[in-house]
């Protein structure tokens, strides 16, 4: 028989990590719903055209898209991110603005798998449509920072930049093109080819041979229109008022083409190598219009769940939640006692489990140990006859006999509920 394993870049998330993922999404939802965001669940695949709008010259579109023709002859793609889907939903449903939504779920990019980089990866994120106010930019960044704090992370740096309006961006791109192509011989071959597709992305090169030309390249800050510069300085003022530390990094270009004005990235200072960016976002004021909607400004971010949990591991915070099993029932009489005691405890909201197949006492005690339960309930022939049970603490091993009628109240008290 053939046997199968997960495809490259995908993983099974097993216990206890799966519960940690759920807790992560819950902490995020609690934070953003308190700030007025409502939940949106976009589909995991859509018309390829929706995602082409994230930038025809980006690697996400040219190299990494999971696109295919479905059985109805439609060009479909698995979503590589959710911002474009949210904007498509906005155009489709025309909700009143400001429209503030949050999402959580998997995305798909055909990347080279390595630690912190997967082909299926999860994000949580927010988007706000219909607001120009720079105060919102700072508020959105603050939401992410508060979330990181709630996880217990302390080593997260905010890198901030403005890519200007579309005219500024085009002028800057032309200036970069002129600078790099004038010195193309000293660029790496990879950067020479990037230069023809998207001069801004050359700034992202980490190749040592490109470093000196990048350091001497023109600066975005010198190409901002007055309106974009005013917006950017208002964002910085609002961040200072909110007590959010940030570093202005005018080499921050991001991997998607739709950004205008404010862009930012959250970087873990505790991770190394390729996966230090644990989240990112910015304004994308032209995207709704590019998807056939009215001129509408937008801003948001997405945080990589997989990478953020690696950062949590590196800082020793936000561990997996404890097992929900609080009581393990060991039945030496064949199993019917465990059956009724578990039913009784579960109906009272007490997490309980048991063994099956009439295993030996020793085997059942081993299962009790593995279950993570704080208490073990033991029933033998004597207890069955006397309608009592033995309650034993797993730590310390102290035990007492109580009547079946008082079981729930005893257990509740011992668990400290
Ligand atoms: P992004 O920078 O492409 O932005 O992704 C955001 C985060 O998702 C990254 O910082 C990273 O933590 C995580 N991530 C991306 N690719 C992978 C991967 N292959 N494996 C693991 N984690 C990954 C966006 O997706 C934009 N939609 C963000 C946004 C929202 N901009 C405005 N609104």
Boltz pocket constraint, residues with backbone or C-beta under 6 A from the ligand:
constraints:
  - pocket:
      binder: B
      contacts: [[A, 80], [A, 81], [A, 82], [A, 83], [A, 109], [A, 111], [A, 116], [A, 117], [A, 118], [A, 119], [A, 120], [A, 121], [A, 122], [A, 123], [A, 125], [A, 126], [A, 127], [A, 255], [A, 256], [A, 266], [A, 277], [A, 278], [A, 279], [A, 280], [A, 281], [A, 282], [A, 283], [A, 284], [A, 299], [A, 300], [A, 301], [A, 302], [A, 303], [A, 304], [A, 305], [A, 306], [A, 307], [A, 308]]
      max_distance: 6.0
